[in-house]
Amino acid sequence: MGVRLGAMTRIEMPLFPLQTVLFPGGQLPLVVFEERYKQMCAELLESGGAFGVVLIKEGREVGGSATPHDVGTAARIEQYEPIEGGRFRLVAKGVQRFRIVNMLPPRPYPCAEVELIDDSDYEDDPRIVSAMETVRTVFPAYFKMVLMLTDQWARGVNLPSSPHRLVNYLGPWLQVEEEVKQRLLEIIPAADRVGYLAEVLDELTTRARIEVEEYRRNKYAGFGAQN
């Protein structure tokens, strides 16, 4: 997952509330144009520090104040490019999950005291094995069907072997609402995270199978009439 910030450590962190969920290990492209976030990014580029990406629960992404969900992902800026109008184009990478303990006064960007979440996979829970096997079986089938809907084909998928990394890797691929991804981000025990992922994949696979069947009927419906 990259450089870890620590485990079960409380620190102060600037926040960037967005309409999207970032998982550890994932990349997030952003165009920064609000003055407060331009200031935040400039400070982070100088210090090399991390900022927190949090899904908005209430409020707007631009202007004013937004109420974020309690769990987000710490991220570091990997690429940075000034663009016209005094804006920034950057790519950030998710590093580690955290939970907001206390919101702090704006600086002028949002800031909070957060507790970093330890995602070490040393959990003695027999449910992990079964849930992992389910996910590793179901996801390739789901992914293949999703690509079939756009006439694409997938090669074999090389999935991570550890529970938390598996969830973090697959989360962005799921065609679900951001609130479902947020739930995947929030769950703490590895067995429960992978178990919930297996439930989501099962539902998505059933839905994708119906969509593929309908797609094939529509695609080949006129072939007989043309011959």
C-alpha positions, 0 to 999 in steps of 0.5 A, spaced: 500 500 500 505 504 499 508 508 505 504 507 511 503 513 516 503 508 522 497 504 526 492 506 531 496 513 531 492 520 532 494 526 527 492 532 525 490 532 517 487 536 512 481 533 508 478 534 501 471 532 501 469 529 494 463 525 491 468 519 490 471 514 495 478 512 494 481 506 497 488 505 499 493 503 493 488 507 488 489 513 484 485 519 484 486 524 479 484 531 481 483 538 478 484 543 484 481 550 483 478 553 489 483 557 493 483 554 500 485 547 496 490 550 492 493 553 499 492 546 502 496 542 496 501 548 496 503 546 503 503 539 502 507 539 496 512 543 500 512 538 507 510 532 503 505 530 508 498 527 506 491 529 506 484 525 507 480 524 502 473 523 505 466 521 501 461 527 502 455 525 506 451 532 506 453 538 502 456 540 496 463 539 493 465 546 491 464 552 496 461 552 503 462 546 507 460 539 506 459 534 512 464 528 510 463 520 512 467 518 518 472 514 515 476 516 509 483 514 506 489 518 507 493 520 500 499 523 498 500 527 492 504 523 486 504 527 480 503 535 480 502 540 474 500 547 474 495 549 469 492 555 466 488 559 471 492 558 477 489 551 477 493 544 479 492 538 476 495 532 480 494 525 481 494 522 489 495 515 491 491 512 497 495 510 503 491 508 509 484 508 512 483 513 517 477 515 522 475 522 524 475 523 531 474 530 531 473 536 526 478 542 527 477 549 525 478 550 518 485 553 515 481 555 511 481 548 508 477 542 512 482 539 517 481 534 523 484 530 528 484 522 525 486 516 528 489 511 522 486 504 522 491 498 522 490 494 516 495 488 518 492 482 516 494 477 522 487 476 524 485 469 526 478 468 523 476 462 519 471 466 515 476 469 511 478 463 507 471 461 505 470 469 503 476 469 500 475 463 495 468 466 494 471 473 491 477 470 487 472 465 484 466 470 483 470 477 481 473 474 474 466 471 472 463 478 474 469 482 470 468 478 464 461 479 463 461 487 464 467 487 459 462 483 454 457 488 455 462 493 451 465 487 446 471 487 450 475 481 453 479 480 459 485 476 460 486 473 467 486 477 473 491 477 478 488 478 485 492 480 491 492 474 496 491 478 503 484 480 505 484 488 506 488 489 499 483 484 496 478 489 498 482 495 496 484 493 489 477 490 487 473 496 490 474 501 485 472 496 479 465 495 482 459 498 478 455 500 485 453 507 488 459 510 492 455 509 499 456 501 497 464 503 496 464 507 503 461 501 506 467 497 504 471 502 506 468 503 513 468 495 515 474 494 520 475 486 521 478 483 514 473 477 514 467 482 515 470 486 509 471 480 504 464 477 506 461 484 504 465 484 498 462 477 496 455 479 498 456 485 493 459 481 488 454 475 488 448 481 487 452 484 481 454 478 478 446 476 478 445 483 475 450 482 470 448 475 467 441 478 466 444 484 462 449 480 458 443 475 456 439 481 454 445 484 450 446 478 446 438 477 444 438 484 442 445 484 438 443 477 434 435 478 434 436 481 427 441 476 424 436 471 422 431 476 418 437 478 414 439 471 411 
